[in-house]
């Protein structure tokens, strides 16, 4: 059965082909730095009664070397029939396009990933005629990304990390790091990546936390109360800066927007805080500090964890 996670795991390569470079490096098969990628029809049916369809098929033209095809399959469990299906796909694509074809299998749990690596031998018991060895990306070789700065450096890879660990060792720190990175990304990318992670976490215990981050975070175009708070704060800062002729006015307005958003988030999540903590928040003018507090407030439970998290 095709699930939301299944769709997200292969669709991301169609929509964000720049992900191919870092993923293939992790698989030990580096690609040239420049690639031209086209999405092909994934229907490989030859006879109508039997429908065969690959999840995604990409035609890749590297800056160096010859073009090749990449079939991408999202695999959620072990299946005895898959070796024959995958071999058929590669044979069909090679014959139809007269172009070498490789197979990438994306898995969200380690046992399935290790199984998918094969090798799979097809043929008679005494003489296998074909040996299939897919490339496999999963929690066994795609690292978790828990540092917001690292997530911001390559958001597509950070999202793919979440998808491959959705059924394994996904942590709150990973989701929080990705959420922090997306808050600083361009609006179109933020919307796309939030949606694909939301699909990928469907049916998992992590979906509720991700939805909390979605509701609480500032994402341009979402029309949320927090978005309006941020925009109003920055607009006030710009007006203040123009009136006073000072850059400080804009900075103060931006800080005020973040302070208001943080206090609203604490209230929405039911995190109690004393007057001293509120005074400390309102006195802060450093936007990086306010952003860090906001990011932690998405998942922690106490004001101490927001303002003074334990070290190590």
Buried (B, 14 or more C-beta within 10 A) or exposed (E): EEBBBBBBBBBBBBEBBEBBBBBBEBBEEEBEEEBEBEEBEBEBEEEEEEEBEBBBBBBBBBEEEEBBBBBBBBBBEEEEEBBEEBBBBBEBBBEBBEBEBBBBBBBBBBEBBBBBBBEBBEEEEEEEEBEBEBBBBBBBBBEBBBBBEBBBEBBBBBBBBBBBBBBBEBEBBBBBBBBBBBBEBEEEBBBBBBEBBBBBBBEBEBBEBBEBBBBBBBBBEBEBBBBBBBEBBBBBBBEBBEEEEEEEBBBBBBBBBBBBBBBBBBEBBEBEBEEEBBEBBBEBBEBEBBBBBBBBBBBBEEBEBBBEEEEE
